[in-house]
Amino acid sequence: MTPELVLSMAREAITTILIVSAPVLGIGLAVGLLVSIFQATTQIQEPTLAFVPKIAAVFIALLIFGGWIMRLITTFTLDLWENLGKLF
């Protein structure tokens, strides 16, 4: 088990996490920003107005990007299992 291999796998894990979470978090952030701007301009301070659209947007993003996310995670997991023998 070389330090370079461990660092390479850790780097790949962090990169995979960032790539997988980016679309869902980005859509949630964009919807949250739009709702905040809407609330500020109309002065409606309803707490459920902030959460329900974000939850719906994240759910829709998971429906849209779910297959792609699963492919990335599956590919990473298979690579990890293939390289597991090199770690020990």
FENSULUR-V99332 format. One record per run of one state. SS is the DSSP state (H for helix, E for strand, C for the rest). FROM is the first residue (numbers start at 1). LEN is the number of residues. If there is no record, write none. Layout:
SS	FROM	LEN
SS	FROM	LEN
This chain:
C	1	2
H	3	40
C	43	4
H	47	41
C	88	1
